[in-house]
Amino acid sequence: MPLIESSTFPGAPFWQLGGHLQTISPGLIRRVKGVDYQRERIDTPDGDFLDLDWLQTKGNRQLVIITHGLEGDSQASYVRGTAKLFWQNGWDALAWNCRSCSGELNRQFRMYHHGDTEDIHTVISHALQQQRYDKIVLVGYSMGANISMKYLGTLGSNAPKQVQAAAVFSAPCNIRAGADVLDRWDNALYKYRFMYSLYKKIKQKAVQYPGRLDLSKFKKVRRWRDFDEYFSAPISGYTSAADFHQQASAKNFLDGIRVPTLLVSAQNDPILTPECFPIEIARTHSFFHFELTKGGGHCGFQTSEDKEFSWSERRALEFCAAVT
């Protein structure tokens, strides 16, 4: 069965003590050089736009599509590292930016969210229109991991035949549990970093669409669920935070996956809980693989042995390249 009982992750560098440091330090100190994206802007069916960043080489027939995490973008070190590693190994790479994440506020009222599969479908359809790729794989991190799995789970056997595998990391695939764990005192740094970064965009959205949002409710936010109730849900088209958590959580759609898919999570991930570790689903699923590492933090997975790439980036390439 695709439950991977023993992980190949060798462990974090000795100085990265604990899940918080293994999560925070890669984003602060890691620099991935030699990635010269070519940007393309495409239109969405609802009149918005998406910014795509490409690494392409003439003749490549394989493509990796990389989806970033909450309030991330294509410049995140884990995205650049993935793009560079795949590109060096004979793949084209497409790192796309979710709505409002490419440096320019998007046009429509809605922005992006954990369960938004419409935009990744637009990106994949655009890539297929080039008629050059025989094999497409998805790699996602955190929110991008949830999006990638939900996309595959909802489409099932109707996914494009060129989409043949996915490798995703640190997925908050139970959104309710992920929201609750952010309210712990030891996660205050992550909570307020995400919340205030999103709130800046929400204030811009309120100017863009007068009367659609009540910014005074921000003063009533005590828990992340409140933020989802007052802002995330209405902006994303859900009736409530509970509706958003139910409909956006990839865990509720994993049964539908019909291509080999690897989810890797760390036991010491500070912003995931056991509800986000779908062990029992993996035990009986023919396509869904789950690998639980002892360490690595949230989207960290650095090692002492490899100075250029993270273990997660190499694991993604290994898994996706093996699918034929």
Helices and strands as residue ranges (DSSP letters): E 3-4, H 18-29, E 38-43, E 49-55, E 62-67, H 77-88, E 92-97, H 118-129, E 135-141, H 143-155, G 156-158, E 163-169, H 175-181, G 185-187, H 188-208, G 215-220, H 224-227, I 228-232, H 233-236, H 241-248, G 250-256, E 261-266, G 274-276, H 279-284, E 288-293, H 311-322
